[in-house]
Amino acid sequence: MELGITTFVETTPDVHTGKVVSHAERIREVVDEIVLADEVGLDVFGVGEHHRKDYACSAPAVLLAAAASRTKQIRLTSAVTVLSSDDPVRVYEQFTTVDAISNGRVEIMAGRG
């Protein structure tokens, strides 16, 4: 059995204060969450792609590259990469670069929107 986490990097208001963090802050938080997930031994962390103002990550490969440079064992994946709205060759190139940074720990979960 494997255990992991996925996120769309939501920027929903805090339930106590109503404050919404900036996209930049939320992205940094998720990288820290991935580092923590690696430290506690989770198997995989997935980052989804969204293109709305209430989601901070429209480029999962970039966020995963940042996490790859700070983690050692956790597998990193998109959750999901929308191939119908992207260039499949570019997606391949981006994820092979992240795979090199991570020493082979990156996966692509492809889907359609």
N, C-alpha and C positions, 0 to 999 in steps of 0.2 A: 504494500500500500504506500502511496505517496501523499504528502500533505503540502498544500500550497495556498497562496493568496492571489487574487486578481483584483485589479482596481481600474476604474475609468478616470481616476484622479479628479474626483468630484470636488467642487468648490462650494458646497452647500453651507448655509449659515450655521454657526455654532448654536446649539440648542439652548445654551444658557445666556449668551451675550448677543446673539443675532449677527455678530461680526462675520464677514466673509474675508478669508485670507486672499492675498493676491495670488495670481497664477504662479509667479516666480517662487513665492514662499511655499505654495502647495507642492510644486515640483521638487523643491529641495526636501520637503518633508517626506515625499514618497521615496526619494533616493535613500534617505535615512532609514525609512521603514524596510526597504530592501536589504540594507546592511544589517539591520537588526534581525530580519528573517534569516539571513545567512548565519549570523552568530548563534541563533537558537536552534539551527539545524533543520529548518524547513527545506523541502525538496525543490520547490519551484515558486517563482513570483511572475505573474503576468500583468502587463500593462496594456489596457485597451486604448483604441484610437477614437476620439470624438472631436467634432468640429462645431461646438456650441460654446457660448460664453460661460456656462456653468460647469464646464470641464476644462481642466488646465492642459491636457496633453493631446496635441494633434500630431505628434511625432514620436511614437513609442521607441523607435530605434535610437533616437538621440538620448532619451531618458535612460534606456537600458544600457547604453554605452557608458553613461556616467556611473551607473550602478555597477557595471562590469569591472570598472577600474578600482572599485572599493570592496569587492566581494571575492570570495575564494572558491566556494563550492556550489552555491545555489544555482539552479538552472533558471534562465531568464527567457521569457517568451512574450510575444505580442498576444493580445487577447481581445481583439482580433485585428489582423491587418486586412483592410478592405481593398482587395485587388482590383475591383471594378472601378475604383476612383483613383487609382495610382498606376504608375508605370511598373509592371512586374520586374523588368530588368533593374530598375532603380531600387526597388524593394530588395531584390536579391543582393545587389551591391552593398546596400546599407547594412543588411543583416550579416553578410559575410565579413564586413569590417568589424561589426560588433562581436561576431563570433571569434575573430582573431584577438580582439581586446580581452575577451573573456576566457580564452584558451579552450574554446569548443563547448561552451555552456549555453549557447543561444539557440532558440527554436522559433519558428514562425508558425503561428496559428492563422491560417488564411480563411477569409470568408467573403461574403458579399453584402452590400448594404441595401 
